[in-house]
Amino acid sequence: MKKIVTWIVIADGSRARIVANDGPGKGVRPVPGAEWEGDQRATREIMADREGRGFDGFSQTRHGMAPQSDPRQLVENAFLNRVVDYLVENDGKGRFDRLVLAAEPKALGTLRKALPATLQRKLHADLPKDLTKIRVDQLADHLGAILPV
C-alpha cells in the first residue's frame, strides 16, 4: 500500500514554510528548500513616494490622490503566489498526495483563490490560524484536529 504524503503549508503574508506528514503517528518534517521570507516592510516604506496631487474637474482646487490599491496587500499576494507556484511545480513531480493550508485568515483566503483546480482537488483541510512562529516539533499539537499526525 502506497503511503499518502500530505504537505502542510504554514503561512502568513510574509513568511511561509511547508512541512510534510507521511501518515498517522509519523509527525511532521520540514520539506527541504520550502521555506520563504517575503518583504516585511511597512506600507509607508513600500510607498516611498508621496501620493500624487490632482485638480478637481470643476474648480482650481487641488487635492491629494490616494493609491488605487493597498501596496502591502499587493506585496503579500505576490509572495503567496510564489508559494502556490512552488506547490504547482512539485505537484507535477508527484511529491505529495494531499494538501493542508494553515495560514493567517487573510493569507488563507489569498492562497485558496490562487490554487489551481488540480490543487483544490488535493486540498484536504484548512486551518485559519497563524502557525508561522510555532516550532516544527510543536506543530502536531496544533494540527491534530484536522490531520492525524
Backbone as ProteinMPNN parsed JSONL, in Angstrom:
{"seq_chain_A": "MKKIVTWIVIADGSRARIVANDGPGKGVRPVPGAEWEGDQRATREIMADREGRGFDGFSQTRHGMAPQSDPRQLVENAFLNRVVDYLVENDGKGRFDRLVLAAEPKALGTLRKALPATLQRKLHADLPKDLTKIRVDQLADHLGAILPV", "coords_chain_A": {"N_chain_A": [[0.838, -1.18, 0.0], [0.585, 2.149, -0.889], [2.101, 4.88, 0.72], [0.494, 7.818, 1.939], [1.323, 11.033, 1.325], [1.165, 14.08, 2.891], [1.272, 17.473, 2.378], [1.737, 20.336, 4.32], [1.021, 23.61, 4.255], [2.243, 26.377, 5.845], [1.603, 29.586, 6.618], [1.79, 33.198, 6.518], [1.318, 36.584, 5.519], [3.951, 37.186, 4.848], [5.741, 35.214, 5.504], [6.477, 31.797, 4.987], [6.301, 28.246, 5.037], [6.732, 24.782, 4.316], [5.685, 21.749, 5.589], [5.843, 18.205, 5.897], [3.751, 15.307, 6.199], [3.804, 11.895, 6.695], [1.866, 10.07, 7.278], [-0.468, 8.728, 9.761], [0.685, 9.044, 13.087], [3.271, 9.625, 12.352], [4.183, 12.191, 12.665], [5.418, 15.483, 11.776], [7.624, 16.763, 9.267], [10.117, 19.032, 8.099], [9.985, 20.225, 4.73], [12.64, 20.071, 2.61], [14.143, 23.046, 1.442], [11.783, 24.461, 1.257], [10.982, 26.979, 2.455], [10.229, 30.314, 3.036], [10.875, 33.821, 3.164], [9.255, 36.815, 2.935], [8.783, 40.195, 1.767], [8.844, 42.32, 4.418], [8.421, 44.928, 4.955], [6.869, 47.934, 6.154], [3.806, 49.488, 5.022], [4.18, 52.25, 4.598], [6.872, 52.316, 4.001], [7.008, 50.856, 1.667], [5.604, 52.492, -0.017], [7.311, 54.771, -0.868], [7.349, 57.143, -2.311], [5.603, 60.269, -2.393], [2.045, 60.603, -2.419], [0.256, 61.376, -5.425], [-0.961, 64.557, -6.737], [-3.892, 66.249, -7.683], [-6.164, 68.14, -9.808], [-9.416, 69.333, -9.068], [-12.145, 68.626, -11.136], [-13.935, 70.733, -11.589], [-13.098, 73.082, -10.499], [-10.329, 75.123, -9.389], [-9.249, 73.796, -7.281], [-6.905, 71.887, -5.55], [-6.071, 68.531, -4.66], [-5.03, 65.712, -2.66], [-4.194, 62.488, -3.991], [-5.301, 59.293, -3.416], [-3.798, 56.017, -3.289], [-4.806, 53.495, -5.674], [-4.904, 50.869, -4.902], [-4.052, 48.655, -2.193], [-0.791, 48.74, -1.339], [0.678, 47.061, 0.385], [-0.912, 44.763, 0.461], [-0.697, 43.958, -2.194], [2.009, 43.208, -2.305], [1.99, 41.082, -0.48], [0.216, 39.323, -1.784], [1.703, 38.707, -4.101], [3.846, 37.384, -2.922], [2.551, 35.121, -1.751], [1.593, 33.944, -4.056], [3.964, 33.027, -5.166], [4.485, 30.912, -3.443], [2.334, 29.222, -4.098], [3.032, 28.702, -6.756], [5.299, 27.114, -6.319], [4.063, 24.911, -5.135], [2.498, 23.987, -7.299], [4.514, 23.282, -9.124], [5.783, 21.168, -7.718], [3.675, 19.435, -7.356], [3.334, 18.523, -9.904], [5.544, 16.898, -10.035], [4.8, 14.858, -8.457], [5.204, 14.856, -5.671], [3.59, 15.041, -3.425], [0.437, 13.957, -2.014], [-1.829, 14.904, -0.749], [-3.074, 18.08, 0.466], [-2.789, 20.562, 2.937], [-3.779, 23.636, 4.236], [-2.581, 25.98, 6.462], [-2.984, 28.936, 7.678], [-2.761, 32.465, 8.376], [-5.863, 34.179, 8.542], [-6.445, 36.107, 6.362], [-4.353, 35.593, 4.579], [-4.893, 32.921, 4.125], [-7.267, 33.041, 2.649], [-6.293, 34.27, 0.312], [-4.477, 32.316, -0.574], [-6.234, 30.163, -1.064], [-7.771, 31.199, -3.199], [-5.791, 31.388, -5.132], [-5.055, 28.803, -5.722], [-4.829, 26.394, -8.267], [-7.238, 24.305, -10.054], [-6.346, 21.636, -9.976], [-4.864, 21.49, -7.609], [-6.785, 22.277, -5.787], [-8.433, 20.067, -5.735], [-6.842, 18.357, -4.293], [-6.832, 19.468, -1.83], [-7.152, 18.885, 1.454], [-7.814, 19.917, 3.974], [-8.22, 23.012, 5.784], [-6.87, 25.515, 7.945], [-7.609, 28.328, 9.646], [-5.376, 29.88, 10.985], [-2.501, 31.419, 12.326], [0.447, 29.879, 12.245], [3.103, 30.345, 11.916], [5.141, 30.998, 13.683], [5.475, 28.848, 15.27], [7.377, 26.121, 16.455], [8.661, 23.326, 14.566], [8.591, 20.847, 15.909], [6.441, 21.235, 17.58], [4.209, 21.514, 16.055], [2.45, 19.36, 15.549], [0.695, 19.297, 17.703], [-0.987, 21.434, 17.137], [-2.092, 20.772, 14.715], [-3.439, 18.422, 15.0], [-6.278, 18.291, 15.165], [-7.214, 18.475, 12.567], [-5.775, 16.734, 11.055], [-4.489, 13.51, 11.329], [-1.587, 13.291, 12.858]], "CA_chain_A": [[0.0, 0.0, 0.0], [1.366, 3.389, -1.015], [1.858, 5.847, 1.792], [-0.08, 9.091, 1.498], [2.114, 12.162, 1.8], [0.407, 15.32, 2.994], [2.052, 18.694, 2.585], [1.036, 21.348, 5.089], [1.55, 24.952, 4.019], [2.077, 27.235, 7.011], [1.942, 30.892, 6.037], [1.101, 34.467, 6.722], [1.566, 37.38, 4.328], [5.354, 37.419, 4.528], [6.54, 34.041, 5.86], [5.827, 30.539, 4.636], [7.108, 27.023, 5.022], [5.949, 23.58, 4.074], [6.094, 20.556, 6.31], [5.198, 17.01, 5.338], [3.305, 14.247, 7.083], [3.816, 10.65, 5.938], [0.811, 9.184, 7.759], [-0.766, 8.806, 11.195], [1.753, 8.669, 14.006], [4.594, 9.942, 11.793], [4.56, 13.571, 12.95], [5.694, 16.321, 10.605], [9.037, 17.043, 8.996], [10.257, 20.126, 7.129], [10.291, 19.899, 3.34], [13.869, 20.808, 2.307], [14.062, 24.121, 0.454], [10.43, 25.015, 1.195], [10.795, 27.998, 3.485], [10.388, 31.617, 2.405], [10.65, 35.085, 3.872], [8.89, 37.84, 1.971], [9.019, 41.599, 2.1], [8.135, 42.624, 5.653], [8.399, 46.374, 5.194], [5.569, 48.556, 6.387], [3.226, 50.13, 3.844], [4.798, 53.565, 4.399], [8.181, 52.108, 3.394], [6.772, 50.405, 0.293], [5.148, 53.689, -0.73], [8.315, 55.773, -0.544], [6.995, 58.403, -2.953], [4.366, 60.9, -1.926], [0.917, 60.412, -3.306], [0.1, 62.439, -6.407], [-1.942, 65.606, -6.487], [-4.665, 66.497, -8.891], [-7.136, 69.237, -9.772], [-10.826, 68.996, -9.128], [-12.585, 68.888, -12.503], [-14.812, 71.892, -11.711], [-12.503, 74.293, -9.937], [-8.87, 75.089, -9.326], [-8.87, 73.181, -6.02], [-6.019, 70.721, -5.655], [-6.237, 67.586, -3.559], [-4.181, 64.525, -2.74], [-4.799, 61.319, -4.618], [-4.996, 58.062, -2.695], [-3.483, 54.906, -4.193], [-5.967, 52.719, -6.09], [-4.883, 49.57, -4.247], [-3.217, 48.579, -0.999], [0.513, 48.217, -1.75], [1.064, 45.95, 1.27], [-1.651, 43.592, 0.013], [-0.111, 43.527, -3.468], [3.263, 42.521, -1.987], [1.631, 39.812, 0.14], [-0.352, 38.46, -2.822], [2.803, 38.235, -4.941], [4.589, 36.417, -2.114], [1.767, 33.89, -1.633], [1.545, 33.335, -5.389], [5.215, 32.274, -5.323], [4.297, 29.655, -2.713], [1.444, 28.398, -4.922], [3.834, 28.248, -7.9], [6.122, 26.015, -5.82], [3.167, 23.768, -4.975], [2.152, 23.502, -8.633], [5.71, 22.626, -9.666], [6.036, 19.904, -7.02], [2.546, 18.548, -7.626], [3.663, 17.908, -11.195], [6.575, 15.879, -9.795], [4.208, 13.809, -7.621], [5.845, 14.839, -4.355], [2.604, 14.951, -2.345], [-0.872, 13.443, -2.408], [-2.852, 15.771, -0.157], [-2.608, 19.405, 0.835], [-3.456, 21.249, 4.04], [-3.368, 25.033, 4.376], [-2.7, 26.552, 7.799], [-2.499, 30.294, 7.439], [-3.479, 33.619, 8.918], [-7.1, 34.196, 7.742], [-6.383, 36.835, 5.093], [-3.447, 34.838, 3.713], [-5.594, 31.695, 3.763], [-8.167, 33.38, 1.547], [-5.478, 34.51, -0.875], [-3.974, 31.016, -1.027], [-7.36, 29.392, -1.624], [-8.118, 31.76, -4.512], [-4.682, 31.2, -6.076], [-4.856, 27.386, -6.043], [-5.487, 25.898, -9.479], [-8.193, 23.22, -9.817], [-5.653, 20.391, -9.635], [-4.509, 21.539, -6.189], [-8.019, 22.354, -4.995], [-8.901, 18.687, -5.563], [-5.991, 17.714, -3.285], [-6.977, 20.179, -0.563], [-7.772, 18.015, 2.451], [-8.346, 20.744, 5.061], [-7.524, 24.276, 6.03], [-6.919, 25.99, 9.322], [-7.381, 29.77, 9.646], [-4.582, 30.177, 12.175], [-1.102, 31.715, 12.009], [1.367, 28.974, 12.939], [4.448, 30.586, 11.382], [6.133, 31.13, 14.753], [5.485, 27.597, 16.031], [8.468, 25.219, 16.07], [8.224, 22.125, 13.863], [8.282, 19.769, 16.853], [5.2, 21.552, 18.284], [3.115, 21.663, 15.087], [1.481, 18.263, 15.643], [-0.328, 19.688, 18.686], [-1.902, 22.391, 16.514], [-2.685, 20.194, 13.514], [-4.111, 17.174, 15.328], [-7.717, 18.323, 14.968], [-7.569, 18.38, 11.141], [-4.947, 15.737, 10.387], [-3.839, 12.622, 12.303], [-0.139, 13.349, 12.69]], "C_chain_A": [[0.885, 1.246, 0.0], [1.056, 4.327, 0.147], [1.324, 7.14, 1.193], [0.707, 10.215, 2.152], [1.25, 13.417, 1.759], [1.374, 16.466, 3.215], [1.171, 19.702, 3.296], [1.739, 22.674, 4.861], [1.217, 25.794, 5.243], [2.529, 28.624, 6.578], [1.208, 32.042, 6.698], [1.455, 35.293, 5.485], [3.019, 37.572, 3.956], [6.282, 36.274, 4.938], [5.758, 32.801, 5.456], [6.83, 29.405, 4.728], [6.157, 25.859, 4.768], [6.557, 22.457, 4.894], [5.303, 19.385, 5.735], [4.819, 16.05, 6.45], [3.19, 12.988, 6.228], [2.786, 9.636, 6.435], [0.607, 9.328, 9.254], [0.389, 8.3, 12.049], [3.147, 9.006, 13.527], [5.059, 11.365, 12.112], [4.723, 14.378, 11.672], [7.192, 16.557, 10.497], [9.102, 18.194, 7.999], [10.528, 19.565, 5.735], [11.527, 20.72, 2.973], [13.652, 21.842, 1.197], [12.702, 24.793, 0.361], [10.166, 25.95, 2.369], [11.127, 29.348, 2.86], [10.145, 32.751, 3.38], [10.363, 36.127, 2.806], [9.261, 39.22, 2.468], [8.188, 41.95, 3.326], [8.112, 44.118, 5.958], [6.976, 46.86, 5.412], [5.099, 49.254, 5.108], [3.903, 51.467, 3.565], [6.18, 53.449, 3.771], [8.057, 51.622, 1.949], [6.399, 51.595, -0.571], [6.101, 54.844, -0.41], [7.986, 57.132, -1.157], [5.719, 58.963, -2.342], [3.272, 60.636, -2.932], [0.794, 61.604, -4.239], [-0.928, 63.472, -5.994], [-2.664, 65.871, -7.797], [-5.606, 67.671, -8.705], [-8.538, 68.655, -9.791], [-11.301, 69.396, -10.519], [-13.377, 70.167, -12.676], [-14.21, 73.175, -11.165], [-10.982, 74.152, -9.947], [-8.369, 74.452, -8.031], [-8.01, 71.947, -6.273], [-6.245, 69.814, -4.453], [-5.314, 66.39, -3.766], [-4.942, 63.361, -3.362], [-4.353, 60.069, -3.854], [-4.642, 56.959, -3.695], [-4.742, 54.089, -4.488], [-6.02, 51.336, -5.435], [-3.942, 49.633, -3.043], [-1.872, 47.964, -1.379], [0.98, 47.038, -0.895], [0.378, 44.66, 0.81], [-1.106, 43.064, -1.31], [1.185, 42.742, -3.245], [2.962, 41.145, -1.389], [1.065, 38.829, -0.891], [0.741, 37.879, -3.706], [3.617, 37.164, -4.202], [3.842, 35.079, -2.057], [1.616, 33.19, -2.981], [2.823, 32.561, -5.692], [5.121, 30.927, -4.614], [3.417, 28.71, -3.532], [2.192, 27.878, -6.149], [4.715, 27.058, -7.506], [5.281, 24.748, -5.657], [2.819, 23.146, -6.319], [3.319, 22.719, -9.231], [5.921, 21.253, -9.028], [4.878, 18.926, -7.121], [2.798, 17.817, -8.943], [4.712, 16.819, -11.071], [6.058, 14.752, -8.901], [4.764, 13.732, -6.217], [4.87, 14.786, -3.184], [1.258, 14.516, -2.912], [-2.015, 14.32, -1.912], [-2.21, 17.078, 0.283], [-3.455, 19.938, 1.983], [-2.902, 22.662, 4.081], [-3.618, 25.479, 5.805], [-2.112, 27.953, 7.706], [-3.353, 31.318, 8.168], [-4.695, 33.835, 8.007], [-7.033, 34.932, 6.406], [-5.487, 36.098, 4.095], [-4.102, 33.534, 3.261], [-6.548, 31.937, 2.593], [-7.42, 33.593, 0.242], [-4.954, 33.188, -1.442], [-5.084, 30.195, -1.684], [-7.707, 29.87, -3.026], [-7.051, 31.455, -5.556], [-4.483, 29.738, -6.473], [-5.549, 27.02, -7.349], [-6.377, 24.702, -9.134], [-7.505, 21.923, -9.397], [-5.269, 20.35, -8.159], [-5.749, 21.648, -5.307], [-8.587, 20.959, -4.761], [-8.084, 17.953, -4.497], [-6.132, 18.356, -1.91], [-7.792, 19.337, 0.409], [-8.45, 18.839, 3.553], [-7.631, 22.078, 5.07], [-7.78, 24.719, 7.456], [-6.624, 27.482, 9.309], [-6.65, 30.222, 10.915], [-3.135, 30.406, 11.754], [-0.196, 30.834, 12.867], [2.818, 29.219, 12.537], [5.516, 30.671, 12.469], [6.234, 29.877, 15.626], [6.62, 26.703, 15.52], [7.897, 23.947, 15.457], [7.826, 21.025, 14.842], [7.0, 20.023, 17.653], [3.99, 21.639, 17.348], [2.052, 20.578, 15.214], [0.364, 18.593, 16.63], [-1.374, 20.603, 18.074], [-2.651, 21.799, 15.331], [-3.519, 18.945, 13.793], [-5.6, 17.149, 15.078], [-8.113, 18.133, 13.497], [-6.824, 17.274, 10.41], [-4.318, 14.823, 11.447], [-2.34, 12.579, 12.051], [0.526, 12.547, 13.786]], "O_chain_A": [[1.814, 1.365, 0.798], [-0.103, 4.535, 0.506], [1.67, 7.503, 0.068], [0.751, 10.332, 3.377], [0.682, 13.766, 0.724], [2.195, 16.432, 4.131], [0.012, 19.903, 2.931], [2.903, 22.845, 5.224], [0.054, 25.911, 5.63], [3.688, 28.823, 6.215], [0.168, 31.877, 7.335], [1.865, 34.715, 4.478], [3.314, 38.067, 2.868], [7.493, 36.364, 4.736], [4.533, 32.76, 5.568], [8.031, 29.583, 4.525], [4.948, 25.955, 4.979], [7.769, 22.243, 4.894], [4.229, 19.566, 5.161], [5.468, 15.985, 7.494], [2.562, 13.004, 5.169], [2.833, 8.468, 6.05], [1.405, 9.968, 9.938], [0.987, 7.263, 11.764], [4.121, 8.707, 14.218], [6.213, 11.706, 11.854], [4.223, 13.995, 10.615], [7.92, 16.552, 11.489], [8.228, 18.316, 7.141], [11.216, 18.556, 5.584], [11.475, 21.949, 3.018], [13.059, 21.549, 0.159], [12.485, 25.616, -0.528], [9.251, 25.736, 3.164], [12.174, 29.511, 2.233], [9.324, 32.654, 4.292], [11.149, 36.299, 1.875], [9.966, 39.376, 3.465], [6.959, 41.886, 3.282], [7.82, 44.524, 7.082], [6.013, 46.273, 4.917], [5.9, 49.568, 4.228], [4.173, 51.788, 2.407], [6.625, 54.368, 3.083], [8.9, 51.937, 1.108], [6.826, 51.696, -1.721], [5.707, 55.798, 0.261], [8.315, 58.166, -0.575], [4.873, 58.223, -1.841], [3.52, 60.468, -4.126], [1.184, 62.717, -3.886], [-1.668, 63.287, -5.028], [-2.094, 65.727, -8.879], [-5.821, 68.139, -7.587], [-8.81, 67.639, -10.432], [-10.877, 70.434, -11.027], [-13.493, 70.66, -13.798], [-14.774, 74.251, -11.361], [-10.438, 73.173, -10.457], [-7.183, 74.556, -7.714], [-8.34, 71.089, -7.091], [-6.57, 70.281, -3.362], [-4.879, 66.097, -4.88], [-6.166, 63.27, -3.266], [-3.158, 59.834, -3.678], [-5.133, 56.967, -4.824], [-5.64, 54.002, -3.65], [-7.075, 50.702, -5.418], [-3.143, 50.559, -2.909], [-1.815, 46.78, -1.709], [1.613, 46.115, -1.409], [1.0, 43.599, 0.772], [-1.06, 41.852, -1.522], [1.431, 41.736, -3.911], [3.602, 40.157, -1.749], [1.399, 37.645, -0.872], [0.713, 36.691, -4.027], [4.024, 36.164, -4.794], [4.436, 34.026, -2.29], [1.521, 31.964, -3.033], [2.782, 31.551, -6.395], [5.616, 29.919, -5.119], [3.725, 27.524, -3.647], [2.003, 26.726, -6.539], [4.857, 26.107, -8.275], [5.724, 23.651, -5.996], [2.84, 21.924, -6.467], [3.135, 21.631, -9.775], [6.208, 20.282, -9.728], [5.072, 17.718, -6.987], [2.505, 16.628, -9.068], [4.77, 15.914, -11.904], [6.785, 13.801, -8.616], [4.796, 12.653, -5.625], [5.283, 14.513, -2.057], [0.974, 14.675, -4.099], [-3.041, 14.457, -2.578], [-0.994, 17.179, 0.45], [-4.677, 19.786, 1.998], [-1.693, 22.863, 3.973], [-4.737, 25.371, 6.306], [-0.895, 28.127, 7.662], [-4.504, 31.064, 8.523], [-4.564, 33.684, 6.792], [-7.527, 34.415, 5.404], [-5.819, 35.991, 2.914], [-3.885, 33.093, 2.132], [-6.623, 31.132, 1.665], [-7.865, 33.145, -0.815], [-4.988, 32.973, -2.653], [-4.879, 29.603, -2.744], [-7.913, 29.064, -3.933], [-7.366, 31.282, -6.733], [-3.807, 29.461, -7.464], [-6.734, 27.306, -7.519], [-6.276, 24.151, -8.038], [-8.025, 21.192, -8.555], [-5.34, 19.296, -7.528], [-5.746, 21.15, -4.181], [-9.162, 20.694, -3.705], [-8.587, 17.023, -3.867], [-5.604, 17.835, -0.928], [-8.983, 19.108, 0.2], [-9.539, 18.489, 4.008], [-6.582, 22.25, 4.449], [-8.772, 24.345, 8.08], [-5.503, 27.879, 8.993], [-7.231, 30.858, 11.794], [-2.605, 29.671, 10.921], [-0.092, 31.034, 14.077], [3.676, 28.376, 12.796], [6.691, 30.435, 12.189], [6.986, 29.851, 16.6], [6.803, 26.546, 14.313], [6.785, 23.536, 15.787], [6.826, 20.341, 14.626], [6.518, 19.12, 18.337], [2.865, 21.821, 17.812], [0.87, 20.851, 15.008], [-0.786, 18.211, 16.416], [-2.54, 20.547, 18.463], [-3.732, 22.275, 14.982], [-4.23, 18.465, 12.909], [-6.151, 16.084, 14.8], [-9.221, 17.682, 13.21], [-7.182, 16.911, 9.29], [-3.676, 15.318, 12.373], [-1.881, 11.904, 11.13], [1.754, 12.464, 13.832]]}, "name": "protein", "num_of_chains": 1, "seq": "MKKIVTWIVIADGSRARIVANDGPGKGVRPVPGAEWEGDQRATREIMADREGRGFDGFSQTRHGMAPQSDPRQLVENAFLNRVVDYLVENDGKGRFDRLVLAAEPKALGTLRKALPATLQRKLHADLPKDLTKIRVDQLADHLGAILPV"}
